């Protein structure tokens, strides 16, 4: 797994119903809810 510098949008899925963007949350490639700064 290469650690390239990609923008958050490229590495994280959009937030879902329970993953509110209001709280700065995004989804990772596994669909897990993570903080935007973890992307």
N, CA, C and O atoms as CSV, one atom per row, in Angstrom:
chain,resi,resn,atom,element,x,y,z
A,1,UNK,N,N,0.849,-1.198,0.000
A,1,UNK,CA,C,0.000,0.000,0.000
A,1,UNK,C,C,0.883,1.245,0.000
A,1,UNK,O,O,1.574,1.521,0.981
A,2,UNK,N,N,0.859,1.974,-1.070
A,2,UNK,CA,C,1.699,3.164,-1.170
A,2,UNK,C,C,1.067,4.322,-0.407
A,2,UNK,O,O,-0.155,4.462,-0.359
A,3,UNK,N,N,1.912,5.134,0.181
A,3,UNK,CA,C,1.415,6.264,0.952
A,3,UNK,C,C,1.663,7.559,0.191
A,3,UNK,O,O,2.466,8.395,0.605
A,4,UNK,N,N,0.969,7.708,-0.916
A,4,UNK,CA,C,1.088,8.935,-1.709
A,4,UNK,C,C,0.276,10.042,-1.059
A,4,UNK,O,O,-0.696,9.792,-0.346
A,5,UNK,N,N,0.687,11.241,-1.318
A,5,UNK,CA,C,-0.073,12.386,-0.817
A,5,UNK,C,C,-1.239,12.652,-1.755
A,5,UNK,O,O,-1.075,13.276,-2.802
A,6,UNK,N,N,-2.390,12.186,-1.382
A,6,UNK,CA,C,-3.589,12.411,-2.187
A,6,UNK,C,C,-4.561,13.259,-1.379
A,6,UNK,O,O,-4.565,13.197,-0.149
A,7,UNK,N,N,-5.373,14.039,-2.053
A,7,UNK,CA,C,-6.382,14.810,-1.316
A,7,UNK,C,C,-7.357,13.870,-0.616
A,7,UNK,O,O,-7.555,12.733,-1.043
A,8,UNK,N,N,-7.951,14.349,0.446
A,8,UNK,CA,C,-8.846,13.511,1.237
A,8,UNK,C,C,-9.927,12.880,0.381
A,8,UNK,O,O,-10.264,11.711,0.568
A,9,UNK,N,N,-10.462,13.626,-0.536
A,9,UNK,CA,C,-11.558,13.126,-1.369
A,9,UNK,C,C,-11.135,11.911,-2.186
A,9,UNK,O,O,-11.959,11.051,-2.498
A,10,UNK,N,N,-9.857,11.840,-2.531
A,10,UNK,CA,C,-9.378,10.729,-3.339
A,10,UNK,C,C,-9.217,9.468,-2.506
A,10,UNK,O,O,-9.327,8.358,-3.027
A,11,UNK,N,N,-8.959,9.632,-1.214
A,11,UNK,CA,C,-8.695,8.473,-0.371
A,11,UNK,C,C,-9.884,8.064,0.473
A,11,UNK,O,O,-9.958,6.920,0.921
A,12,UNK,N,N,-10.816,8.978,0.698
A,12,UNK,CA,C,-11.952,8.678,1.560
A,12,UNK,C,C,-13.245,8.713,0.774
A,12,UNK,O,O,-13.420,9.518,-0.141
A,13,UNK,N,N,-14.141,7.827,1.150
A,13,UNK,CA,C,-15.466,7.827,0.545
A,13,UNK,C,C,-16.285,8.966,1.135
A,13,UNK,O,O,-15.977,9.450,2.224
A,14,UNK,N,N,-17.314,9.394,0.435
A,14,UNK,CA,C,-18.163,10.453,0.984
A,14,UNK,C,C,-18.846,9.981,2.261
A,14,UNK,O,O,-19.020,8.779,2.458
A,15,UNK,N,N,-19.231,10.900,3.122
A,15,UNK,CA,C,-19.900,10.511,4.355
A,15,UNK,C,C,-21.242,9.857,4.068
A,15,UNK,O,O,-21.868,10.124,3.042
A,16,UNK,N,N,-21.674,9.005,4.973
A,16,UNK,CA,C,-22.962,8.334,4.799
A,16,UNK,C,C,-23.987,8.898,5.766
A,16,UNK,O,O,-23.778,9.946,6.376
A,17,UNK,N,N,-25.086,8.192,5.893
A,17,UNK,CA,C,-26.174,8.662,6.750
A,17,UNK,C,C,-25.718,8.854,8.193
A,17,UNK,O,O,-25.968,9.896,8.798
A,18,UNK,N,N,-25.048,7.843,8.737
A,18,UNK,CA,C,-24.624,7.929,10.133
A,18,UNK,C,C,-23.251,8.578,10.256
A,18,UNK,O,O,-22.760,8.796,11.364
A,19,UNK,N,N,-22.643,8.880,9.135
A,19,UNK,CA,C,-21.298,9.446,9.086
A,19,UNK,C,C,-21.420,10.912,8.676
A,19,UNK,O,O,-21.150,11.262,7.527
A,20,UNK,N,N,-21.815,11.743,9.589
A,20,UNK,CA,C,-22.197,13.101,9.225
A,20,UNK,C,C,-21.021,14.012,8.891
A,20,UNK,O,O,-20.077,14.120,9.674
A,21,UNK,N,N,-21.072,14.669,7.730
A,21,UNK,CA,C,-20.032,15.631,7.380
A,21,UNK,C,C,-20.052,16.837,8.316
A,21,UNK,O,O,-19.064,17.562,8.431
A,22,UNK,N,N,-21.182,17.042,8.981
A,22,UNK,CA,C,-21.310,18.138,9.939
A,22,UNK,C,C,-20.287,17.993,11.061
A,22,UNK,O,O,-19.799,18.987,11.599
A,23,UNK,N,N,-19.966,16.743,11.412
A,23,UNK,CA,C,-18.981,16.481,12.457
A,23,UNK,C,C,-17.598,16.245,11.886
A,23,UNK,O,O,-16.696,15.823,12.610
A,24,UNK,N,N,-17.412,16.509,10.603
A,24,UNK,CA,C,-16.103,16.330,9.987
A,24,UNK,C,C,-15.756,14.865,9.775
A,24,UNK,O,O,-14.589,14.481,9.854
A,25,UNK,N,N,-16.763,14.051,9.508
A,25,UNK,CA,C,-16.523,12.625,9.338
A,25,UNK,C,C,-16.542,12.227,7.878
A,25,UNK,O,O,-17.244,12.822,7.060
A,26,UNK,N,N,-15.753,11.203,7.564
A,26,UNK,CA,C,-15.726,10.618,6.226
A,26,UNK,C,C,-15.700,9.115,6.382
A,26,UNK,O,O,-15.594,8.603,7.496
A,27,UNK,N,N,-15.796,8.404,5.269
A,27,UNK,CA,C,-15.691,6.960,5.321
A,27,UNK,C,C,-14.401,6.518,4.662
A,27,UNK,O,O,-14.007,7.079,3.639
A,28,UNK,N,N,-13.733,5.519,5.232
A,28,UNK,CA,C,-12.547,4.981,4.575
A,28,UNK,C,C,-12.961,3.930,3.552
A,28,UNK,O,O,-14.152,3.713,3.328
A,29,UNK,N,N,-11.989,3.285,2.939
A,29,UNK,CA,C,-12.284,2.338,1.866
A,29,UNK,C,C,-13.064,1.126,2.357
A,29,UNK,O,O,-13.687,0.429,1.556
A,30,UNK,N,N,-13.041,0.864,3.661
A,30,UNK,CA,C,-13.798,-0.257,4.216
A,30,UNK,C,C,-15.201,0.157,4.629
A,30,UNK,O,O,-15.983,-0.669,5.100
A,31,UNK,N,N,-15.522,1.437,4.453
A,31,UNK,CA,C,-16.835,1.921,4.847
A,31,UNK,C,C,-16.902,2.316,6.315
A,31,UNK,O,O,-17.975,2.632,6.830
A,32,UNK,N,N,-15.752,2.298,6.989
A,32,UNK,CA,C,-15.713,2.695,8.386
A,32,UNK,C,C,-15.743,4.208,8.510
A,32,UNK,O,O,-15.239,4.928,7.649
A,33,UNK,N,N,-16.337,4.673,9.585
A,33,UNK,CA,C,-16.427,6.101,9.837
A,33,UNK,C,C,-15.130,6.592,10.472
A,33,UNK,O,O,-14.725,6.087,11.519
A,34,UNK,N,N,-14.484,7.559,9.858
A,34,UNK,CA,C,-13.262,8.117,10.426
A,34,UNK,C,C,-13.309,9.634,10.355
A,34,UNK,O,O,-14.098,10.209,9.606
A,35,UNK,N,N,-12.458,10.271,11.139
A,35,UNK,CA,C,-12.369,11.725,11.090
A,35,UNK,C,C,-11.737,12.164,9.786
A,35,UNK,O,O,-10.922,11.451,9.199
A,36,UNK,N,N,-12.122,13.344,9.344
A,36,UNK,CA,C,-11.604,13.878,8.088
A,36,UNK,C,C,-10.084,13.961,8.107
A,36,UNK,O,O,-9.446,13.724,7.081
A,37,UNK,N,N,-9.489,14.294,9.253
A,37,UNK,CA,C,-8.036,14.458,9.306
A,37,UNK,C,C,-7.297,13.124,9.272
A,37,UNK,O,O,-6.071,13.110,9.172
A,38,UNK,N,N,-8.007,12.010,9.352
A,38,UNK,CA,C,-7.377,10.692,9.249
A,38,UNK,C,C,-7.308,10.213,7.804
A,38,UNK,O,O,-6.699,9.181,7.521
A,39,UNK,N,N,-7.916,10.938,6.909
A,39,UNK,CA,C,-7.950,10.529,5.508
A,39,UNK,C,C,-6.555,10.534,4.901
A,39,UNK,O,O,-6.393,10.215,3.723
